[in-house]
Amino acid sequence: MDPGMNQLLKWSIENSDATRNDPTASTDPKAERPSRQGLNAEAIKALMGGLSDAELMKQSMAAIESPEVSLDQKLLAFDNLEQLIETVDNANNMQPLGLWTPLKEQLASDDADMRRMVAWCMGTAVQNNQQSQERLLAVGAIPILVKLALQDPNGQVRRKAVYAISSEVRNYSPALHALVLELPKRLRPSRSLNAGDMEEVDSVIDAIKEASSENVS
């Protein structure tokens, strides 16, 4: 692995204990992120020797996919990736960097924390971002996210899958249509929904949430 990525992951591990022991971590989405004690994108770049955001994103995915990287390091690489793609430009750069397909493939991970982080990253990338919404739809992630939201044995995975679905379908009709087709009949709306009407979107997302909560881990 690149020495800079090793340095960043080591720093992150040393500064993550506080969040692991934080009782709010399971309920506050942002609290689930390992504490960086003020570490932001610029600090990440400094730790990584001034690499560009694109290079940092590729390094993070390389760590996630590497069989030589520990699970804790993979999760921290996911966390770094999630922060980087909070910006629209970086999220939209995932496609030219070839990151969407390997990201989707991680939804099939045997580890619940890995599945949770994939869904989290997807939800962040597509939020209020039609270009990224198009990519998530194109790679075929919606059927997998629906299955995770309704059937995954881990509650945190289900919640993050719902988050990703909710972010994907808002103001993007093709994704909302694809979602409805993947839902079991009992959850399908009785009429066509307007992706730009948040009350209508909320109605189907709330139905998914309710069904998801019935599958208590």
Solvent accessible surface area in square Angstrom, and as a share of the most:
residue,aa,sasa,rsa
1,M,93,0.42
2,D,50,0.26
3,P,107,0.67
4,G,12,0.11
5,M,1,0.00
6,N,66,0.34
7,Q,95,0.42
8,L,2,0.01
9,L,0,0.00
10,K,130,0.55
11,W,65,0.23
12,S,5,0.03
13,I,58,0.30
14,E,111,0.50
15,N,26,0.13
16,S,1,0.01
17,D,82,0.42
18,A,68,0.53
19,T,18,0.11
20,R,129,0.47
21,N,122,0.63
22,D,50,0.26
23,P,121,0.76
24,T,67,0.39
25,A,20,0.16
26,S,52,0.34
27,T,113,0.66
28,D,63,0.32
29,P,71,0.45
30,K,105,0.44
31,A,21,0.16
32,E,28,0.12
33,R,35,0.13
34,P,28,0.18
35,S,32,0.21
36,R,19,0.07
37,Q,136,0.60
38,G,72,0.70
39,L,19,0.10
40,N,80,0.41
41,A,34,0.27
42,E,114,0.51
43,A,33,0.25
44,I,0,0.00
45,K,51,0.22
46,A,77,0.60
47,L,37,0.19
48,M,8,0.04
49,G,68,0.66
50,G,58,0.55
51,L,43,0.21
52,S,53,0.34
53,D,33,0.17
54,A,27,0.21
55,E,71,0.32
56,L,2,0.01
57,M,0,0.00
58,K,98,0.41
59,Q,37,0.17
60,S,2,0.01
61,M,6,0.03
62,A,55,0.42
63,A,0,0.00
64,I,2,0.01
65,E,88,0.39
66,S,26,0.17
67,P,131,0.83
68,E,156,0.70
69,V,9,0.05
70,S,57,0.37
71,L,76,0.38
72,D,68,0.35
73,Q,39,0.17
74,K,28,0.12
75,L,29,0.15
76,L,6,0.03
77,A,0,0.00
78,F,0,0.00
79,D,4,0.02
80,N,2,0.01
81,L,0,0.00
82,E,1,0.01
83,Q,29,0.13
84,L,4,0.02
85,I,1,0.01
86,E,81,0.36
87,T,74,0.43
88,V,81,0.47
89,D,115,0.60
90,N,15,0.08
91,A,1,0.01
92,N,30,0.15
93,N,45,0.23
94,M,0,0.00
95,Q,76,0.34
96,P,98,0.62
97,L,41,0.20
98,G,44,0.43
99,L,7,0.03
100,W,4,0.01
101,T,72,0.42
102,P,21,0.13
103,L,0,0.00
104,K,48,0.20
105,E,98,0.44
106,Q,32,0.14
107,L,3,0.01
108,A,87,0.67
109,S,24,0.15
110,D,146,0.76
111,D,45,0.23
112,A,26,0.20
113,D,54,0.28
114,M,9,0.04
115,R,27,0.10
116,R,27,0.10
117,M,8,0.03
118,V,0,0.00
119,A,0,0.00
120,W,5,0.02
121,C,0,0.00
122,M,0,0.00
123,G,0,0.00
124,T,16,0.09
125,A,1,0.01
126,V,0,0.00
127,Q,90,0.40
128,N,140,0.72
129,N,10,0.05
130,Q,100,0.44
131,Q,91,0.41
132,S,0,0.00
133,Q,5,0.02
134,E,68,0.31
135,R,71,0.26
136,L,0,0.00
137,L,49,0.24
138,A,64,0.50
139,V,25,0.14
140,G,34,0.32
141,A,0,0.00
142,I,6,0.03
143,P,59,0.37
144,I,58,0.30
145,L,0,0.00
146,V,8,0.05
147,K,123,0.52
148,L,17,0.08
149,A,0,0.00
150,L,25,0.13
151,Q,111,0.49
152,D,8,0.04
153,P,94,0.59
154,N,49,0.25
155,G,9,0.09
156,Q,56,0.25
157,V,0,0.00
158,R,13,0.05
159,R,130,0.48
160,K,15,0.07
161,A,0,0.00
162,V,6,0.04
163,Y,64,0.24
164,A,0,0.00
165,I,3,0.02
166,S,16,0.10
167,S,8,0.05
168,E,1,0.00
169,V,1,0.00
170,R,64,0.23
171,N,95,0.49
172,Y,19,0.07
173,S,67,0.44
174,P,66,0.42
175,A,0,0.00
176,L,6,0.03
177,H,120,0.53
178,A,24,0.18
179,L,0,0.00
180,V,31,0.18
181,L,104,0.52
182,E,75,0.34
183,L,2,0.01
184,P,50,0.32
185,K,168,0.71
186,R,168,0.61
187,L,20,0.10
188,R,102,0.37
189,P,39,0.24
190,S,122,0.79
191,R,148,0.54
192,S,104,0.67
193,L,34,0.17
194,N,86,0.44
195,A,2,0.02
196,G,46,0.44
197,D,51,0.27
198,M,71,0.32
199,E,144,0.64
200,E,32,0.14
201,V,0,0.00
202,D,52,0.27
203,S,63,0.41
204,V,4,0.02
205,I,3,0.01
206,D,78,0.41
207,A,30,0.23
208,I,1,0.00
209,K,104,0.44
210,E,116,0.52
211,A,7,0.05
212,S,7,0.04
213,S,70,0.45
214,E,117,0.52
215,N,50,0.25
216,V,121,0.69
217,S,97,0.63
